Amino acid sequence: MELRTDVNSVTNWNAPLVWEGTFDPVVIDAIYKKMDPRVAVVVFAVGKYTRFLKGFLESGEKHFLVDFRVTYYIFTDNKNAVPNIQMGKGRKISVIDIPSAKRWQDVVLGRMRWATITIDKQIRTEADYLFMMDIDSVFHNRFGAESLSRLSAVLHRGYYKNTKRDNFPYERRPQSKAYIPPGEGDYYYTAAVWGGYLEDMYKLVRYCYMQSEEDAKNKIEAVWQEESHLNKYLLYNKPTKVLSPEYLWSDYDQVPADIKVVRISQLVKNYAEVRPNGGH
Ligand code: UDP
């Protein structure tokens, strides 16, 4: 296999930085398959977002950790809208009822609360790894065991070429718990795909929940909700693997030459139409 040299394949704290061409898919799947881990995928489909379930799940069955044990935990306010999908062997769907919300910000931040409660109550005994993912996206290519580690975070497609950390959209108001001072930062990570060992993910999900509660008490909401808290945590607790933006691209953006493979892409959506309180 020819290894590519046009991208960094290691971070400055020596964690792998995963790009197509920096790993052998067959070898890495075989290594992890020996442990046969149980992988939980936590997704939310509240209000009109149930329309995204079919495309997400069907494409996930084609590309996400194929031949591994996977359970999709679908948190929804409308379980009748969960489609019937042909699931691979060892793979299933578990539906969790949650209430509707009036503001999209409440859905987005509420994810941290519901995930914390449900990991505690149920998922902890059912999974070894856990991924948090946005539902409004589709898998297009392999997303395999190369993504697994104690804590794996994905570079946000909008900022990975930007080496000026002061341009990252971190929370800059010292009043917020997510505050990152100027001059600090490694990368800007997306909160639309992140994963790791169950207990490490639990700690981080709970951290985002607690920090946002603290903010709410102080009448402030971090600029990018849980993504801001996630970035703060990962600055001081470095991820053990960093995944390139191949692991979350967007249909809004052209695919540049260094992205050889788009593994997941976010769909173009009409925000005003799908969100309960519209707009960005
Ligand atoms: N979400 C949802 N219902 C809503 C708003 C958000 O289920 O009314 C969930 C859904 O899983 C979505 C995620 O929260 O993928 C993130 O929200 P959104 O996609 O609106 O955020 P964006 O990435 O567009 O900023």
Residues whose N, C-alpha, C, O or C-beta is under 5 A from the ligand:
A	BS01	UDP	F44 A45 V46 G47 Y49 W104 V107 V108 M133 D134 I135 D136 V274 R275 P276
